[in-house]
Amino acid sequence: MIEAASINAVMRTLADPTRRAVFERIVSSDEITVIELTRGSGVTQGAISQHLKSLKQAGLVAERAQGRNVFYRAEPEGLAPLVDWMSHYAVFWRERFADLRNLLKEIDP
Amino acid sequence: MNAAAQLKSDTQDIVVEEVFPHAPEKIWKVLTSGELMGRWIMAPTGFEPVEGKHFTMKTTAAGAWDGTIRCQVLEVKPNERFVYAWKGGHEGNVGYGAPLDTVVTWTLSRVGNGTRLRLVHSGFVLPKNETAFRGMSDGWKKVVRNIDGIAGEQEH
């Protein structure tokens, strides 16, 4: 079972363009610090820290402390609820197409 | 960036496309008749193929969601294009039954021996940029590949 409340957190978290950009930068690096994330981001280190907090709460990012540094990395499992949800509809529509084909065959032979 | 482009970049679509050996007019009728919809999608309540019209469909309930899908007809272009909003779900749900604010677009185009029918179910909030998936575990990449396969053609 997927961790409770995660889908909403994931959707809200990624709806924010800045936070999504932060997440994508974390994904494209193996591990990254707040300082590196702040560099060139156009926002303050405090803002980046807030985004990291949201990403952690949504289960999208994990952290590892080493000495005075904290390294952040992406957590692929965090996106799983969205994929499960979307794949439900992908299967649903495949089945509807099959039903549609049968119905058409019946009414328009 | 305008609002539509912004929305597009934030969401993923499910695309299914097939050619049917029937004329567009026949398929149009099956797509837009409430009685016929009940025989292959779900029986709609309050449906009329008129722009602005609200209707509902009922599917399997999940948690605090009673399974009602709230729809509104957005566009009707006979034998060519039929668009409706598709909303449902509840905040308390995870996965199936989670909040959904999406749009279903049917496009019909005549081909030699029938009709190409294209469904686009759009508005699924997912990180669109593939870089979001880069660097992730192989297991995850496999899941994404499967989804791509199910969803068919992806537009980038």
Chai-1 contact restraints between the chains, C-beta under 6 A:
chainA,res_idxA,chainB,res_idxB,connection_type,confidence,min_distance_angstrom,max_distance_angstrom,comment,restraint_id
A,I2,B,V94,contact,1.0,0.0,6.0,A-B,restraint_1
A,I2,B,G95,contact,1.0,0.0,6.0,A-B,restraint_2
A,I7,B,V94,contact,1.0,0.0,6.0,A-B,restraint_3
A,I7,B,A98,contact,1.0,0.0,6.0,A-B,restraint_4
A,N8,B,E91,contact,1.0,0.0,6.0,A-B,restraint_5
A,M11,B,V125,contact,1.0,0.0,6.0,A-B,restraint_6
A,L14,B,P127,contact,1.0,0.0,6.0,A-B,restraint_7
A,E24,B,N129,contact,1.0,0.0,6.0,A-B,restraint_8
A,E24,B,T131,contact,1.0,0.0,6.0,A-B,restraint_9
A,E24,B,A132,contact,1.0,0.0,6.0,A-B,restraint_10
A,V27,B,A132,contact,1.0,0.0,6.0,A-B,restraint_11
A,V27,B,R134,contact,1.0,0.0,6.0,A-B,restraint_12
A,V27,B,G135,contact,1.0,0.0,6.0,A-B,restraint_13
A,S28,B,T131,contact,1.0,0.0,6.0,A-B,restraint_14
A,S28,B,R134,contact,1.0,0.0,6.0,A-B,restraint_15
A,P76,B,M136,contact,1.0,0.0,6.0,A-B,restraint_16
A,P76,B,S137,contact,1.0,0.0,6.0,A-B,restraint_17
A,P76,B,W140,contact,1.0,0.0,6.0,A-B,restraint_18
A,P81,B,V94,contact,1.0,0.0,6.0,A-B,restraint_19
A,P81,B,G95,contact,1.0,0.0,6.0,A-B,restraint_20
A,L82,B,L126,contact,1.0,0.0,6.0,A-B,restraint_21
A,V83,B,I147,contact,1.0,0.0,6.0,A-B,restraint_22
A,D84,B,G95,contact,1.0,0.0,6.0,A-B,restraint_23
A,W85,B,G95,contact,1.0,0.0,6.0,A-B,restraint_24
A,W85,B,A98,contact,1.0,0.0,6.0,A-B,restraint_25
A,M86,B,F124,contact,1.0,0.0,6.0,A-B,restraint_26
A,S87,B,I147,contact,1.0,0.0,6.0,A-B,restraint_27
A,H88,B,Y96,contact,1.0,0.0,6.0,A-B,restraint_28
A,Y89,B,I14,contact,1.0,0.0,6.0,A-B,restraint_29
A,Y89,B,H121,contact,1.0,0.0,6.0,A-B,restraint_30
A,A90,B,I14,contact,1.0,0.0,6.0,A-B,restraint_31
A,A90,B,I150,contact,1.0,0.0,6.0,A-B,restraint_32
A,A90,B,A151,contact,1.0,0.0,6.0,A-B,restraint_33
A,W93,B,V16,contact,1.0,0.0,6.0,A-B,restraint_34
A,W93,B,L119,contact,1.0,0.0,6.0,A-B,restraint_35
A,R96,B,I41,contact,1.0,0.0,6.0,A-B,restraint_36
A,F97,B,V16,contact,1.0,0.0,6.0,A-B,restraint_37
A,F97,B,E18,contact,1.0,0.0,6.0,A-B,restraint_38
A,D99,B,W40,contact,1.0,0.0,6.0,A-B,restraint_39
A,L100,B,W40,contact,1.0,0.0,6.0,A-B,restraint_40
A,L103,B,R39,contact,1.0,0.0,6.0,A-B,restraint_41
A,L103,B,W40,contact,1.0,0.0,6.0,A-B,restraint_42
A,L104,B,H22,contact,1.0,0.0,6.0,A-B,restraint_43
A,D108,B,H22,contact,1.0,0.0,6.0,A-B,restraint_44
A,D108,B,K26,contact,1.0,0.0,6.0,A-B,restraint_45
